Amino acid sequence: MNIERIHILLEKYWNCETSVSEEQELQEFYNFGDVPDDLQQLVPMFSYKQDQHAIALSDDFEKKLETSIRKADRKKQYITIKIFEPFLRIAASIILIAGIGVSVYFFARQNNQVFAETYNDPGAALEQATSALEKLSMALQTTEEASLKSLEQLDNLDLDWSEIDSLSSEIPLYNPDSNNNIESETL
């Protein structure tokens, strides 16, 4: 076979442009041809498929498999004792009831009301509302600062936004009403 043809096929192979017949041609060259020294390193890669076709099970494989299954079945014979089954059910029930009881006890003892009824005391109601609004304000300020830091980091990345926008315009949208689930119009 022509070595120049092999080099061209290898170039196409590495660029993922070969057809099935061209890949078969490469396999035949590496399996049956006289391979030059500069291409000798690729022999294992192309001969792998040929080697895998040669692997076969032995003639007595099924007999060995059946024998090993029978041996395993004989070893795994368990004796189940039905006497303990009612006791296990009772023990599981007791553990379940005790767990629920402990949970209810601790839940009942925990009487931490975050906001109490303050209808009769307008001053306390105003104080609690102010406290809640201050907490909300602090949370909003924290998220605003985090957002600004994220935007600064994005600005420092030096991205080409026009190229990113062009990529998003090429992706088809999902349309659940259409039959082919791809909308013909893009973003």
C-alpha positions in Angstrom: 0.0 0.0 0.0 1.1 3.5 -0.7 2.7 5.1 2.4 1.6 8.6 1.2 -2.0 7.4 1.1 -1.6 6.0 4.7 -0.2 9.4 5.9 -3.2 11.2 4.3 -5.6 8.7 5.8 -4.0 9.2 9.2 -4.3 12.9 9.0 -8.0 12.6 8.1 -8.3 10.0 11.0 -6.9 12.4 13.6 -9.2 15.2 12.3 -12.2 12.8 12.5 -12.9 13.0 8.8 -12.5 9.4 7.7 -15.2 7.2 6.4 -15.8 3.6 7.6 -14.1 2.2 4.5 -11.0 4.4 5.1 -10.8 3.3 8.7 -11.0 -0.3 7.5 -8.2 0.4 5.0 -6.0 1.7 7.9 -6.8 -1.4 10.0 -5.9 -3.7 7.1 -2.6 -1.8 6.6 -1.7 -2.1 10.3 -2.9 -5.7 10.6 -1.6 -7.2 7.3 0.9 -4.8 5.8 4.6 -4.1 6.3 4.5 -1.2 8.7 7.4 1.3 8.5 9.3 2.3 11.6 7.8 5.8 11.9 4.2 4.3 12.0 5.1 1.4 14.2 3.8 3.1 17.3 0.2 3.1 16.0 0.1 -0.7 15.5 -1.5 -1.5 18.9 -4.3 1.0 18.4 -5.4 -0.3 15.0 -4.8 -4.0 15.8 -7.0 -3.8 18.9 -10.2 -4.5 17.1 -8.7 -7.4 15.3 -7.5 -8.8 18.6 -10.9 -8.5 20.2 -12.6 -10.5 17.5 -10.2 -13.3 18.2 -11.3 -13.7 21.8 -13.8 -16.5 22.3 -15.2 -18.5 25.1 -13.9 -22.0 25.7 -16.1 -25.0 24.7 -16.7 -26.1 28.3 -17.5 -22.6 29.6 -21.2 -23.3 30.1 -20.4 -26.5 32.1 -18.0 -24.5 34.3 -20.6 -21.8 34.8 -23.4 -24.2 35.8 -21.0 -26.0 38.2 -20.0 -22.9 40.0 -23.6 -21.7 40.2 -24.6 -25.1 41.8 -21.8 -24.8 44.3 -22.8 -21.3 45.2 -26.4 -22.4 45.7 -25.4 -25.2 48.1 -23.3 -22.9 50.2 -26.1 -20.2 50.6 -28.8 -22.3 52.2 -30.0 -20.2 55.1 -32.2 -21.4 57.9 -34.8 -18.8 58.9 -36.3 -19.0 62.3 -39.8 -17.8 62.5 -39.8 -17.6 66.3 -38.0 -14.2 66.4 -40.3 -12.5 63.8 -43.0 -11.4 66.3 -40.4 -10.1 68.7 -38.7 -8.0 66.0 -42.0 -6.5 65.1 -42.7 -5.6 68.7 -39.2 -4.1 69.2 -39.6 -2.0 66.0 -42.9 -0.7 67.2 -41.6 0.2 70.6 -38.6 2.0 69.1 -40.9 3.9 66.8 -43.3 5.0 69.6 -40.4 6.0 71.8 -38.9 8.1 69.0 -42.2 9.9 68.4 -42.6 10.4 72.1 -39.2 12.0 72.5 -39.7 14.2 69.5 -43.0 15.4 70.8 -41.5 16.1 74.3 -38.7 18.2 72.9 -41.0 20.0 70.5 -43.4 20.9 73.3 -40.5 22.1 75.5 -39.2 24.4 72.8 -41.5 27.4 73.2 -39.4 30.0 71.4 -41.7 32.3 69.7 -40.0 34.6 67.3 -42.8 37.1 67.0 -45.4 37.3 69.8 -48.8 38.8 69.6 -48.4 42.5 70.2 -51.8 43.9 69.3 -52.3 45.4 72.7 -48.8 47.0 72.8 -48.2 49.2 69.7 -44.7 50.1 70.9 -43.6 46.5 71.0 -45.2 45.9 67.6 -43.3 48.8 66.1 -40.0 47.6 67.7 -40.4 44.1 66.3 -41.4 45.5 62.8 -38.4 47.8 62.9 -36.1 44.8 63.9 -37.5 42.7 61.1 -37.1 45.4 58.5 -33.5 46.1 59.6 -32.6 42.4 59.2 -34.2 42.5 55.7 -32.3 45.6 54.8 -29.0 44.0 56.0 -29.7 40.9 53.9 -30.5 43.0 50.8 -27.3 45.1 51.3 -25.2 41.9 51.6 -26.6 40.5 48.4 -26.2 43.8 46.6 -22.5 43.9 47.6 -22.0 40.3 46.5 -23.6 41.1 43.2 -21.4 44.1 42.7 -18.3 42.0 43.4 -19.4 39.4 40.9 -20.0 42.0 38.3 -16.5 43.5 38.9 -15.0 40.1 38.6 -16.8 39.6 35.3 -15.6 42.9 34.0 -12.0 41.9 34.9 -12.3 38.7 32.9 -12.0 40.7 29.6 -14.6 38.6 27.8 -15.8 39.2 24.2 -19.5 39.6 24.8 -20.4 39.9 21.1 -19.0 36.5 20.4 -21.0 35.0 23.4 -24.1 36.7 22.2 -23.6 35.3 18.7 -23.3 31.8 20.2 -26.6 32.1 22.0 -28.4 33.2 18.9 -27.5 29.9 17.1 -29.0 27.6 19.8 -32.6 26.5 18.9 -35.3 27.0 21.5 -37.3 24.2 23.1 -41.0 24.4 22.1 -43.2 21.9 23.9 -46.1 22.6 21.4 -44.2 21.6 18.3 -43.9 18.0 17.1 -40.1 18.1 16.6 -39.5 20.0 19.9 -37.1 22.4 18.2 -38.4 25.9 17.3 -37.4 26.9 13.8 -36.6 30.5 14.8 -33.6 31.2 16.9 -33.0 33.6 19.7 
